[in-house]
């Protein structure tokens, strides 16, 4: 299994990144009403693939859209915090103790 940490900071961010050999655009924003970070993924041309996925721990964020093959077959995007893998990153901790990982089999 290959694992790559997607670089994040504790602020709204946009990035172009290659996942599994394909270029995507990621947008990570803070949802104040829900008190959580949310992820949007678009293809290289700007077509929205995934929108508003909360950055929660314990699940593959791509599981419910696996048919889109984002990053390749069986690829995963996971959220985990240092010292407590089940702790959801807060506004202040994303990028320091809260991490976003891309994995492939």
TORVEXLO-282862 format. One record per residue: residue number from 1; residue in three letters; x, y, z of N, C-alpha, C in turn. Coordinates in steps of 0.1 Angstrom, whole numbers, always signed. Each point is the difference from the previous one (the first is absolute). Layout:
BEGIN
<site><num>NUM</num><residuo>ALA</residuo><n_east>X</n_east><n_north>Y</n_north><n_up>Z</n_up><ca_east>X</ca_east><ca_north>Y</ca_north><ca_up>Z</ca_up><c_east>X</c_east><c_north>Y</c_north><c_up>Z</c_up></site>
...
//
This chain:
BEGIN
<site><num>1</num><residuo>UNK</residuo><n_east>+8</n_east><n_north>-12</n_north><n_up>+0</n_up><ca_east>-8</ca_east><ca_north>+12</ca_north><ca_up>+0</ca_up><c_east>+9</c_east><c_north>+12</c_north><c_up>+0</c_up></site>
<site><num>2</num><residuo>UNK</residuo><n_east>-3</n_east><n_north>+10</n_north><n_up>-9</n_up><ca_east>+7</ca_east><ca_north>+12</ca_north><ca_up>+0</ca_up><c_east>-8</c_east><c_north>+11</c_north><c_up>+7</c_up></site>
<site><num>3</num><residuo>UNK</residuo><n_east>+7</n_east><n_north>+8</n_north><n_up>+8</n_up><ca_east>-7</ca_east><ca_north>+11</ca_north><ca_up>+8</ca_up><c_east>+7</c_east><c_north>+13</c_north><c_up>-3</c_up></site>
<site><num>4</num><residuo>UNK</residuo><n_east>-8</n_east><n_north>+10</n_north><n_up>-2</n_up><ca_east>+5</ca_east><ca_north>+14</ca_north><ca_up>-3</ca_up><c_east>-8</c_east><c_north>+10</c_north><c_up>+9</c_up></site>
<site><num>5</num><residuo>UNK</residuo><n_east>+6</n_east><n_north>+8</n_north><n_up>+7</n_up><ca_east>-7</ca_east><ca_north>+11</ca_north><ca_up>+8</ca_up><c_east>-3</c_east><c_north>+11</c_north><c_up>-10</c_up></site>
<site><num>6</num><residuo>UNK</residuo><n_east>-12</n_east><n_north>+4</n_north><n_up>-1</n_up><ca_east>-4</ca_east><ca_north>+12</ca_north><ca_up>-7</ca_up><c_east>+3</c_east><c_north>+12</c_north><c_up>+9</c_up></site>
<site><num>7</num><residuo>UNK</residuo><n_east>+8</n_east><n_north>+9</n_north><n_up>-5</n_up><ca_east>+4</ca_east><ca_north>+11</ca_north><ca_up>+8</ca_up><c_east>-12</c_east><c_north>+10</c_north><c_up>+3</c_up></site>
<site><num>8</num><residuo>UNK</residuo><n_east>-2</n_east><n_north>+3</n_north><n_up>+13</n_up><ca_east>-11</ca_east><ca_north>+8</ca_north><ca_up>+4</ca_up><c_east>+5</c_east><c_north>+11</c_north><c_up>+10</c_up></site>
<site><num>9</num><residuo>UNK</residuo><n_east>-8</n_east><n_north>+10</n_north><n_up>+1</n_up><ca_east>+3</ca_east><ca_north>+11</ca_north><ca_up>+10</ca_up><c_east>-13</c_east><c_north>+3</c_north><c_up>+7</c_up></site>
<site><num>10</num><residuo>UNK</residuo><n_east>+0</n_east><n_north>+7</n_north><n_up>+12</n_up><ca_east>-13</ca_east><ca_north>+3</ca_north><ca_up>+6</ca_up><c_east>-6</c_east><c_north>+13</c_north><c_up>-5</c_up></site>
<site><num>11</num><residuo>UNK</residuo><n_east>-3</n_east><n_north>-1</n_north><n_up>-13</n_up><ca_east>-7</ca_east><ca_north>+11</ca_north><ca_up>-7</ca_up><c_east>-6</c_east><c_north>-5</c_north><c_up>-13</c_up></site>
<site><num>12</num><residuo>UNK</residuo><n_east>-10</n_east><n_north>+7</n_north><n_up>-5</n_up><ca_east>-6</ca_east><ca_north>-4</ca_north><ca_up>-13</ca_up><c_east>+11</c_east><c_north>-1</c_north><c_up>-10</c_up></site>
<site><num>13</num><residuo>UNK</residuo><n_east>+0</n_east><n_north>-10</n_north><n_up>-9</n_up><ca_east>+10</ca_east><ca_north>-2</ca_north><ca_up>-9</ca_up><c_east>-4</c_east><c_north>-7</c_north><c_up>-13</c_up></site>
<site><num>14</num><residuo>UNK</residuo><n_east>+7</n_east><n_north>+3</n_north><n_up>-10</n_up><ca_east>-3</ca_east><ca_north>-6</ca_north><ca_up>-14</ca_up><c_east>+14</c_east><c_north>-6</c_north><c_up>-4</c_up></site>
<site><num>15</num><residuo>UNK</residuo><n_east>+0</n_east><n_north>-11</n_north><n_up>-7</n_up><ca_east>+12</ca_east><ca_north>-6</ca_north><ca_up>-5</ca_up><c_east>-3</c_east><c_north>-8</c_north><c_up>-12</c_up></site>
<site><num>16</num><residuo>UNK</residuo><n_east>+10</n_east><n_north>-1</n_north><n_up>-8</n_up><ca_east>+0</ca_east><ca_north>-10</ca_north><ca_up>-11</ca_up><c_east>+10</c_east><c_north>-10</c_north><c_up>+4</c_up></site>
<site><num>17</num><residuo>UNK</residuo><n_east>-5</n_east><n_north>-13</n_north><n_up>-1</n_up><ca_east>+8</ca_east><ca_north>-11</ca_north><ca_up>+5</ca_up><c_east>-2</c_east><c_north>-12</c_north><c_up>-9</c_up></site>
<site><num>18</num><residuo>UNK</residuo><n_east>+10</n_east><n_north>-8</n_north><n_up>-1</n_up><ca_east>+0</ca_east><ca_north>-13</ca_north><ca_up>-8</ca_up><c_east>-3</c_east><c_north>-11</c_north><c_up>+10</c_up></site>
<site><num>19</num><residuo>UNK</residuo><n_east>-11</n_east><n_north>-7</n_north><n_up>-2</n_up><ca_east>-4</ca_east><ca_north>-12</ca_north><ca_up>+8</ca_up><c_east>-1</c_east><c_north>-12</c_north><c_up>-9</c_up></site>
<site><num>20</num><residuo>UNK</residuo><n_east>+8</n_east><n_north>-10</n_north><n_up>+2</n_up><ca_east>+0</ca_east><ca_north>-12</ca_north><ca_up>-8</ca_up><c_east>+2</c_east><c_north>+3</c_north><c_up>-15</c_up></site>
<site><num>21</num><residuo>UNK</residuo><n_east>+8</n_east><n_north>+10</n_north><n_up>-3</n_up><ca_east>+4</ca_east><ca_north>+3</ca_north><ca_up>-14</ca_up><c_east>-10</c_east><c_north>+9</c_north><c_up>-7</c_up></site>
<site><num>22</num><residuo>UNK</residuo><n_east>-10</n_east><n_north>+5</n_north><n_up>+7</n_up><ca_east>-10</ca_east><ca_north>+9</ca_north><ca_up>-6</ca_up><c_east>+1</c_east><c_north>+13</c_north><c_up>+7</c_up></site>
<site><num>23</num><residuo>UNK</residuo><n_east>-2</n_east><n_north>+11</n_north><n_up>-7</n_up><ca_east>+1</ca_east><ca_north>+13</ca_north><ca_up>+6</ca_up><c_east>-14</c_east><c_north>+4</c_north><c_up>+5</c_up></site>
<site><num>24</num><residuo>UNK</residuo><n_east>-2</n_east><n_north>+5</n_north><n_up>+12</n_up><ca_east>-12</ca_east><ca_north>+4</ca_north><ca_up>+6</ca_up><c_east>+2</c_east><c_north>+14</c_north><c_up>+6</c_up></site>
<site><num>25</num><residuo>UNK</residuo><n_east>-11</n_east><n_north>+7</n_north><n_up>+3</n_up><ca_east>+0</ca_east><ca_north>+12</ca_north><ca_up>+8</ca_up><c_east>-7</c_east><c_north>-2</c_north><c_up>+12</c_up></site>
<site><num>26</num><residuo>UNK</residuo><n_east>+6</n_east><n_north>+2</n_north><n_up>+12</n_up><ca_east>-7</ca_east><ca_north>-1</ca_north><ca_up>+13</ca_up><c_east>-3</c_east><c_north>+13</c_north><c_up>+6</c_up></site>
<site><num>27</num><residuo>UNK</residuo><n_east>-11</n_east><n_north>+1</n_north><n_up>+6</n_up><ca_east>-3</ca_east><ca_north>+12</ca_north><ca_up>+7</ca_up><c_east>-4</c_east><c_north>-5</c_north><c_up>+14</c_up></site>
<site><num>28</num><residuo>UNK</residuo><n_east>+6</n_east><n_north>+6</n_north><n_up>+10</n_up><ca_east>-3</ca_east><ca_north>-3</ca_north><ca_up>+14</ca_up><c_east>-5</c_east><c_north>+12</c_north><c_up>+7</c_up></site>
<site><num>29</num><residuo>UNK</residuo><n_east>-12</n_east><n_north>+0</n_north><n_up>+6</n_up><ca_east>-5</ca_east><ca_north>+12</ca_north><ca_up>+6</ca_up><c_east>-6</c_east><c_north>-3</c_north><c_up>+14</c_up></site>
<site><num>30</num><residuo>UNK</residuo><n_east>+0</n_east><n_north>+9</n_north><n_up>+9</n_up><ca_east>-6</ca_east><ca_north>-1</ca_north><ca_up>+13</ca_up><c_east>-15</c_east><c_north>+3</c_north><c_up>-1</c_up></site>
<site><num>31</num><residuo>UNK</residuo><n_east>-9</n_east><n_north>-10</n_north><n_up>+4</n_up><ca_east>-14</ca_east><ca_north>+2</ca_north><ca_up>+1</ca_up><c_east>-3</c_east><c_north>+4</c_north><c_up>+14</c_up></site>
<site><num>32</num><residuo>UNK</residuo><n_east>-2</n_east><n_north>+13</n_north><n_up>+3</n_up><ca_east>-2</ca_east><ca_north>+5</ca_north><ca_up>+13</ca_up><c_east>-13</c_east><c_north>-5</c_north><c_up>+7</c_up></site>
<site><num>33</num><residuo>UNK</residuo><n_east>-11</n_east><n_north>-2</n_north><n_up>-8</n_up><ca_east>-12</ca_east><ca_north>-5</ca_north><ca_up>+5</ca_up><c_east>+1</c_east><c_north>-14</c_north><c_up>+6</c_up></site>
<site><num>34</num><residuo>UNK</residuo><n_east>+8</n_east><n_north>-8</n_north><n_up>-7</n_up><ca_east>+2</ca_east><ca_north>-14</ca_north><ca_up>+4</ca_up><c_east>+12</c_east><c_north>-2</c_north><c_up>+8</c_up></site>
<site><num>35</num><residuo>UNK</residuo><n_east>+9</n_east><n_north>+10</n_north><n_up>+1</n_up><ca_east>+12</ca_east><ca_north>+0</ca_north><ca_up>+7</ca_up><c_east>+9</c_east><c_north>-12</c_north><c_up>-5</c_up></site>
<site><num>36</num><residuo>UNK</residuo><n_east>+2</n_east><n_north>+0</n_north><n_up>-13</n_up><ca_east>+9</ca_east><ca_north>-10</ca_north><ca_up>-6</ca_up><c_east>+5</c_east><c_north>+4</c_north><c_up>-13</c_up></site>
<site><num>37</num><residuo>UNK</residuo><n_east>+11</n_east><n_north>-6</n_north><n_up>-4</n_up><ca_east>+6</ca_east><ca_north>+3</ca_north><ca_up>-13</ca_up><c_east>-7</c_east><c_north>-9</c_north><c_up>-10</c_up></site>
<site><num>38</num><residuo>UNK</residuo><n_east>-2</n_east><n_north>+6</n_north><n_up>-12</n_up><ca_east>-7</ca_east><ca_north>-8</ca_north><ca_up>-11</ca_up><c_east>+9</c_east><c_north>+1</c_north><c_up>-13</c_up></site>
<site><num>39</num><residuo>UNK</residuo><n_east>-1</n_east><n_north>-11</n_north><n_up>-8</n_up><ca_east>+9</ca_east><ca_north>-2</ca_north><ca_up>-11</ca_up><c_east>-9</c_east><c_north>+0</c_north><c_up>-13</c_up></site>
<site><num>40</num><residuo>UNK</residuo><n_east>+5</n_east><n_north>+7</n_north><n_up>-10</n_up><ca_east>-5</ca_east><ca_north>+0</ca_north><ca_up>-14</ca_up><c_east>+11</c_east><c_north>-5</c_north><c_up>-9</c_up></site>
<site><num>41</num><residuo>UNK</residuo><n_east>-3</n_east><n_north>-9</n_north><n_up>-9</n_up><ca_east>+9</ca_east><ca_north>-5</ca_north><ca_up>-10</ca_up><c_east>-5</c_east><c_north>+3</c_north><c_up>-14</c_up></site>
<site><num>42</num><residuo>UNK</residuo><n_east>+8</n_east><n_north>+6</n_north><n_up>-9</n_up><ca_east>-4</ca_east><ca_north>+2</ca_north><ca_up>-13</ca_up><c_east>+11</c_east><c_north>-6</c_north><c_up>-9</c_up></site>
<site><num>43</num><residuo>UNK</residuo><n_east>-3</n_east><n_north>-3</n_north><n_up>-13</n_up><ca_east>+10</ca_east><ca_north>-5</ca_north><ca_up>-9</ca_up><c_east>+8</c_east><c_north>+12</c_north><c_up>-5</c_up></site>
<site><num>44</num><residuo>UNK</residuo><n_east>+10</n_east><n_north>-3</n_north><n_up>-8</n_up><ca_east>+9</ca_east><ca_north>+10</ca_north><ca_up>-5</ca_up><c_east>-7</c_east><c_north>+11</c_north><c_up>-8</c_up></site>
<site><num>45</num><residuo>UNK</residuo><n_east>-11</n_east><n_north>-3</n_north><n_up>-6</n_up><ca_east>-8</ca_east><ca_north>+10</ca_north><ca_up>-7</ca_up><c_east>-10</c_east><c_north>+8</c_north><c_up>+8</c_up></site>
<site><num>46</num><residuo>UNK</residuo><n_east>-1</n_east><n_north>-3</n_north><n_up>+13</n_up><ca_east>-9</ca_east><ca_north>+7</ca_north><ca_up>+9</ca_up><c_east>-14</c_east><c_north>-7</c_north><c_up>+2</c_up></site>
<site><num>47</num><residuo>UNK</residuo><n_east>-2</n_east><n_north>-12</n_north><n_up>-6</n_up><ca_east>-12</ca_east><ca_north>-7</ca_north><ca_up>+2</ca_up><c_east>-1</c_east><c_north>-5</c_north><c_up>+14</c_up></site>
<site><num>48</num><residuo>UNK</residuo><n_east>-11</n_east><n_north>+4</n_north><n_up>+7</n_up><ca_east>-2</ca_east><ca_north>-5</ca_north><ca_up>+14</ca_up><c_east>-2</c_east><c_north>-15</c_north><c_up>+1</c_up></site>
<site><num>49</num><residuo>UNK</residuo><n_east>+8</n_east><n_north>-6</n_north><n_up>+8</n_up><ca_east>-2</ca_east><ca_north>-15</ca_north><ca_up>+2</ca_up><c_east>-6</c_east><c_north>-3</c_north><c_up>+13</c_up></site>
<site><num>50</num><residuo>UNK</residuo><n_east>+6</n_east><n_north>+7</n_north><n_up>+11</n_up><ca_east>-5</ca_east><ca_north>-2</ca_north><ca_up>+13</ca_up><c_east>-1</c_east><c_north>+13</c_north><c_up>+7</c_up></site>
<site><num>51</num><residuo>UNK</residuo><n_east>-11</n_east><n_north>+3</n_north><n_up>+7</n_up><ca_east>-1</ca_east><ca_north>+13</ca_north><ca_up>+7</ca_up><c_east>-5</c_east><c_north>-2</c_north><c_up>+14</c_up></site>
<site><num>52</num><residuo>UNK</residuo><n_east>+6</n_east><n_north>+8</n_north><n_up>+9</n_up><ca_east>-5</ca_east><ca_north>+1</ca_north><ca_up>+14</ca_up><c_east>+2</c_east><c_north>-12</c_north><c_up>+8</c_up></site>
<site><num>53</num><residuo>UNK</residuo><n_east>+10</n_east><n_north>-8</n_north><n_up>-2</n_up><ca_east>+2</ca_east><ca_north>-12</ca_north><ca_up>+8</ca_up><c_east>+7</c_east><c_north>+4</c_north><c_up>+13</c_up></site>
<site><num>54</num><residuo>UNK</residuo><n_east>-6</n_east><n_north>-3</n_north><n_up>+11</n_up><ca_east>+6</ca_east><ca_north>+4</ca_north><ca_up>+13</ca_up><c_east>+13</c_east><c_north>-8</c_north><c_up>+2</c_up></site>
<site><num>55</num><residuo>UNK</residuo><n_east>+10</n_east><n_north>+6</n_north><n_up>+6</n_up><ca_east>+12</ca_east><ca_north>-7</ca_north><ca_up>+3</ca_up><c_east>-1</c_east><c_north>-6</c_north><c_up>+14</c_up></site>
<site><num>56</num><residuo>UNK</residuo><n_east>-6</n_east><n_north>-12</n_north><n_up>+0</n_up><ca_east>-2</ca_east><ca_north>-8</ca_north><ca_up>+12</ca_up><c_east>+10</c_east><c_north>-12</c_north><c_up>+0</c_up></site>
<site><num>57</num><residuo>UNK</residuo><n_east>+2</n_east><n_north>-5</n_north><n_up>+12</n_up><ca_east>+10</ca_east><ca_north>-11</ca_north><ca_up>+1</ca_up><c_east>-8</c_east><c_north>-13</c_north><c_up>+0</c_up></site>
<site><num>58</num><residuo>UNK</residuo><n_east>+8</n_east><n_north>-11</n_north><n_up>-3</n_up><ca_east>-5</ca_east><ca_north>-13</ca_north><ca_up>+1</ca_up><c_east>-7</c_east><c_north>-5</c_north><c_up>-13</c_up></site>
<site><num>59</num><residuo>UNK</residuo><n_east>+0</n_east><n_north>+8</n_north><n_up>-10</n_up><ca_east>-6</ca_east><ca_north>-5</ca_north><ca_up>-13</ca_up><c_east>+8</c_east><c_north>+5</c_north><c_up>-12</c_up></site>
<site><num>60</num><residuo>UNK</residuo><n_east>-1</n_east><n_north>-8</n_north><n_up>-11</n_up><ca_east>+5</ca_east><ca_north>+4</ca_north><ca_up>-12</ca_up><c_east>-9</c_east><c_north>+11</c_north><c_up>-6</c_up></site>
<site><num>61</num><residuo>UNK</residuo><n_east>+5</n_east><n_north>+12</n_north><n_up>-2</n_up><ca_east>-8</ca_east><ca_north>+11</ca_north><ca_up>-5</ca_up><c_east>-5</c_east><c_north>-2</c_north><c_up>-14</c_up></site>
<site><num>62</num><residuo>UNK</residuo><n_east>+7</n_east><n_north>-9</n_north><n_up>-8</n_up><ca_east>-3</ca_east><ca_north>-3</ca_north><ca_up>-13</ca_up><c_east>-10</c_east><c_north>-12</c_north><c_up>-2</c_up></site>
<site><num>63</num><residuo>UNK</residuo><n_east>-3</n_east><n_north>-7</n_north><n_up>+11</n_up><ca_east>-7</ca_east><ca_north>-13</ca_north><ca_up>-1</ca_up><c_east>-14</c_east><c_north>+2</c_north><c_up>-7</c_up></site>
<site><num>64</num><residuo>UNK</residuo><n_east>-7</n_east><n_north>+10</n_north><n_up>+4</n_up><ca_east>-14</ca_east><ca_north>+1</ca_north><ca_up>-6</ca_up><c_east>+0</c_east><c_north>+5</c_north><c_up>-15</c_up></site>
<site><num>65</num><residuo>UNK</residuo><n_east>+12</n_east><n_north>+4</n_north><n_up>-5</n_up><ca_east>+2</ca_east><ca_north>+4</ca_north><ca_up>-14</ca_up><c_east>+10</c_east><c_north>-9</c_north><c_up>-7</c_up></site>
<site><num>66</num><residuo>UNK</residuo><n_east>+2</n_east><n_north>-12</n_north><n_up>+5</n_up><ca_east>+10</ca_east><ca_north>-9</ca_north><ca_up>-5</ca_up><c_east>-1</c_east><c_north>-2</c_north><c_up>-15</c_up></site>
<site><num>67</num><residuo>UNK</residuo><n_east>-12</n_east><n_north>+0</n_north><n_up>-5</n_up><ca_east>-3</ca_east><ca_north>-1</ca_north><ca_up>-15</ca_up><c_east>+7</c_east><c_north>+10</c_north><c_up>-8</c_up></site>
<site><num>68</num><residuo>UNK</residuo><n_east>+4</n_east><n_north>+12</n_north><n_up>+6</n_up><ca_east>+7</ca_east><ca_north>+10</ca_north><ca_up>-8</ca_up><c_east>+15</c_east><c_north>-3</c_north><c_up>-2</c_up></site>
<site><num>69</num><residuo>UNK</residuo><n_east>+5</n_east><n_north>-10</n_north><n_up>+8</n_up><ca_east>+14</ca_east><ca_north>-4</ca_north><ca_up>-1</ca_up><c_east>+9</c_east><c_north>+12</c_north><c_up>+2</c_up></site>
<site><num>70</num><residuo>UNK</residuo><n_east>-3</n_east><n_north>+9</n_north><n_up>+9</n_up><ca_east>+9</ca_east><ca_north>+11</ca_north><ca_up>+3</ca_up><c_east>+13</c_east><c_north>-5</c_north><c_up>+6</c_up></site>
<site><num>71</num><residuo>UNK</residuo><n_east>+11</n_east><n_north>+3</n_north><n_up>-6</n_up><ca_east>+13</ca_east><ca_north>-5</ca_north><ca_up>+4</ca_up><c_east>+2</c_east><c_north>-15</c_north><c_up>-4</c_up></site>
<site><num>72</num><residuo>UNK</residuo><n_east>-9</n_east><n_north>-6</n_north><n_up>-6</n_up><ca_east>+2</ca_east><ca_north>-14</ca_north><ca_up>-4</ca_up><c_east>-9</c_east><c_north>-9</c_north><c_up>+8</c_up></site>
<site><num>73</num><residuo>UNK</residuo><n_east>-1</n_east><n_north>-13</n_north><n_up>-5</n_up><ca_east>-8</ca_east><ca_north>-10</ca_north><ca_up>+7</ca_up><c_east>+4</c_east><c_north>-2</c_north><c_up>+14</c_up></site>
<site><num>74</num><residuo>UNK</residuo><n_east>-9</n_east><n_north>-1</n_north><n_up>+9</n_up><ca_east>+2</ca_east><ca_north>-2</ca_north><ca_up>+14</ca_up><c_east>+9</c_east><c_north>+10</c_north><c_up>+7</c_up></site>
<site><num>75</num><residuo>UNK</residuo><n_east>+2</n_east><n_north>+12</n_north><n_up>-6</n_up><ca_east>+7</ca_east><ca_north>+11</ca_north><ca_up>+7</ca_up><c_east>-9</c_east><c_north>+5</c_north><c_up>+12</c_up></site>
<site><num>76</num><residuo>UNK</residuo><n_east>+7</n_east><n_north>+6</n_north><n_up>+10</n_up><ca_east>-7</ca_east><ca_north>+5</ca_north><ca_up>+12</ca_up><c_east>+6</c_east><c_north>+14</c_north><c_up>+3</c_up></site>
<site><num>77</num><residuo>UNK</residuo><n_east>-9</n_east><n_north>+8</n_north><n_up>+6</n_up><ca_east>+4</ca_east><ca_north>+12</ca_north><ca_up>+6</ca_up><c_east>-4</c_east><c_north>-1</c_north><c_up>+15</c_up></site>
<site><num>78</num><residuo>UNK</residuo><n_east>+9</n_east><n_north>+1</n_north><n_up>+9</n_up><ca_east>-3</ca_east><ca_north>-2</ca_north><ca_up>+14</ca_up><c_east>+5</c_east><c_north>+12</c_north><c_up>+8</c_up></site>
<site><num>79</num><residuo>UNK</residuo><n_east>-7</n_east><n_north>+2</n_north><n_up>+11</n_up><ca_east>+3</ca_east><ca_north>+10</ca_north><ca_up>+10</ca_up><c_east>+4</c_east><c_north>-6</c_north><c_up>+13</c_up></site>
<site><num>80</num><residuo>UNK</residuo><n_east>+11</n_east><n_north>+5</n_north><n_up>+6</n_up><ca_east>+5</ca_east><ca_north>-5</ca_north><ca_up>+13</ca_up><c_east>+7</c_east><c_north>+10</c_north><c_up>+7</c_up></site>
<site><num>81</num><residuo>UNK</residuo><n_east>-1</n_east><n_north>+0</n_north><n_up>+13</n_up><ca_east>+7</ca_east><ca_north>+9</ca_north><ca_up>+9</ca_up><c_east>+11</c_east><c_north>-7</c_north><c_up>+8</c_up></site>
<site><num>82</num><residuo>UNK</residuo><n_east>+11</n_east><n_north>+7</n_north><n_up>+2</n_up><ca_east>+11</ca_east><ca_north>-5</ca_north><ca_up>+9</ca_up><c_east>-6</c_east><c_north>-4</c_north><c_up>+13</c_up></site>
<site><num>83</num><residuo>UNK</residuo><n_east>+6</n_east><n_north>-10</n_north><n_up>+6</n_up><ca_east>-3</ca_east><ca_north>-5</ca_north><ca_up>+14</ca_up><c_east>-15</c_east><c_north>-4</c_north><c_up>+2</c_up></site>
<site><num>84</num><residuo>UNK</residuo><n_east>-9</n_east><n_north>+2</n_north><n_up>-9</n_up><ca_east>-13</ca_east><ca_north>-4</ca_north><ca_up>+1</ca_up><c_east>-6</c_east><c_north>-1</c_north><c_up>-14</c_up></site>
<site><num>85</num><residuo>UNK</residuo><n_east>+1</n_east><n_north>-11</n_north><n_up>-6</n_up><ca_east>-5</ca_east><ca_north>-2</ca_north><ca_up>-14</ca_up><c_east>-15</c_east><c_north>+3</c_north><c_up>-2</c_up></site>
<site><num>86</num><residuo>UNK</residuo><n_east>-8</n_east><n_north>+0</n_north><n_up>+10</n_up><ca_east>-14</ca_east><ca_north>+3</ca_north><ca_up>-1</ca_up><c_east>-4</c_east><c_north>+15</c_north><c_up>+2</c_up></site>
<site><num>87</num><residuo>UNK</residuo><n_east>+10</n_east><n_north>+8</n_north><n_up>+4</n_up><ca_east>-3</ca_east><ca_north>+14</ca_north><ca_up>+2</ca_up><c_east>-1</c_east><c_north>+8</c_north><c_up>-13</c_up></site>
<site><num>88</num><residuo>UNK</residuo><n_east>-11</n_east><n_north>+6</n_north><n_up>-3</n_up><ca_east>-3</ca_east><ca_north>+7</ca_north><ca_up>-12</ca_up><c_east>+8</c_east><c_north>+13</c_north><c_up>+1</c_up></site>
<site><num>89</num><residuo>UNK</residuo><n_east>+8</n_east><n_north>+4</n_north><n_up>-11</n_up><ca_east>+7</ca_east><ca_north>+13</ca_north><ca_up>+1</ca_up><c_east>-9</c_east><c_north>+12</c_north><c_up>+2</c_up></site>
<site><num>90</num><residuo>UNK</residuo><n_east>+4</n_east><n_north>+9</n_north><n_up>+9</n_up><ca_east>-7</ca_east><ca_north>+12</ca_north><ca_up>+2</ca_up><c_east>+5</c_east><c_north>+11</c_north><c_up>-9</c_up></site>
<site><num>91</num><residuo>UNK</residuo><n_east>-5</n_east><n_north>+12</n_north><n_up>+1</n_up><ca_east>+5</ca_east><ca_north>+10</ca_north><ca_up>-9</ca_up><c_east>+14</c_east><c_north>+3</c_north><c_up>+2</c_up></site>
<site><num>92</num><residuo>UNK</residuo><n_east>+5</n_east><n_north>-1</n_north><n_up>+12</n_up><ca_east>+14</ca_east><ca_north>+3</ca_north><ca_up>+3</ca_up><c_east>+10</c_east><c_north>-11</c_north><c_up>-3</c_up></site>
<site><num>93</num><residuo>UNK</residuo><n_east>-5</n_east><n_north>-13</n_north><n_up>+0</n_up><ca_east>+9</ca_east><ca_north>-11</ca_north><ca_up>-1</ca_up><c_east>+3</c_east><c_north>-6</c_north><c_up>-13</c_up></site>
<site><num>94</num><residuo>UNK</residuo><n_east>-8</n_east><n_north>+4</n_north><n_up>-10</n_up><ca_east>+2</ca_east><ca_north>-6</ca_north><ca_up>-14</ca_up><c_east>+14</c_east><c_north>+4</c_north><c_up>-5</c_up></site>
<site><num>95</num><residuo>UNK</residuo><n_east>+8</n_east><n_north>-10</n_north><n_up>-3</n_up><ca_east>+13</ca_east><ca_north>+3</ca_north><ca_up>-5</ca_up><c_east>+11</c_east><c_north>-1</c_north><c_up>+10</c_up></site>
<site><num>96</num><residuo>UNK</residuo><n_east>-4</n_east><n_north>+1</n_north><n_up>+13</n_up><ca_east>+10</ca_east><ca_north>-2</ca_north><ca_up>+10</ca_up><c_east>-1</c_east><c_north>-13</c_north><c_up>+7</c_up></site>
<site><num>97</num><residuo>UNK</residuo><n_east>-11</n_east><n_north>-3</n_north><n_up>+8</n_up><ca_east>-2</ca_east><ca_north>-13</ca_north><ca_up>+5</ca_up><c_east>-11</c_east><c_north>-8</c_north><c_up>-7</c_up></site>
<site><num>98</num><residuo>UNK</residuo><n_east>-8</n_east><n_north>+7</n_north><n_up>-9</n_up><ca_east>-10</ca_east><ca_north>-6</ca_north><ca_up>-8</ca_up><c_east>+5</c_east><c_north>-2</c_north><c_up>-14</c_up></site>
<site><num>99</num><residuo>UNK</residuo><n_east>-1</n_east><n_north>-12</n_north><n_up>-6</n_up><ca_east>+6</ca_east><ca_north>-3</ca_north><ca_up>-13</ca_up><c_east>-10</c_east><c_north>-6</c_north><c_up>-9</c_up></site>
<site><num>100</num><residuo>UNK</residuo><n_east>+3</n_east><n_north>+3</n_north><n_up>-13</n_up><ca_east>-8</ca_east><ca_north>-6</ca_north><ca_up>-11</ca_up><c_east>+9</c_east><c_north>-9</c_north><c_up>-8</c_up></site>
<site><num>101</num><residuo>UNK</residuo><n_east>-4</n_east><n_north>-13</n_north><n_up>-2</n_up><ca_east>+9</ca_east><ca_north>-9</ca_north><ca_up>-7</ca_up><c_east>-7</c_east><c_north>-6</c_north><c_up>-12</c_up></site>
<site><num>102</num><residuo>UNK</residuo><n_east>+8</n_east><n_north>-2</n_north><n_up>-11</n_up><ca_east>-5</ca_east><ca_north>-7</ca_north><ca_up>-12</ca_up><c_east>+8</c_east><c_north>-13</c_north><c_up>+0</c_up></site>
<site><num>103</num><residuo>UNK</residuo><n_east>-7</n_east><n_north>-11</n_north><n_up>-1</n_up><ca_east>+6</ca_east><ca_north>-14</ca_north><ca_up>-1</ca_up><c_east>-5</c_east><c_north>-7</c_north><c_up>-12</c_up></site>
<site><num>104</num><residuo>UNK</residuo><n_east>+9</n_east><n_north>-9</n_north><n_up>-5</n_up><ca_east>-4</ca_east><ca_north>-9</ca_north><ca_up>-11</ca_up><c_east>+5</c_east><c_north>-14</c_north><c_up>+4</c_up></site>
<site><num>105</num><residuo>UNK</residuo><n_east>-7</n_east><n_north>-10</n_north><n_up>-5</n_up><ca_east>+4</ca_east><ca_north>-14</ca_north><ca_up>+4</ca_up><c_east>+13</c_east><c_north>-4</c_north><c_up>-6</c_up></site>
//
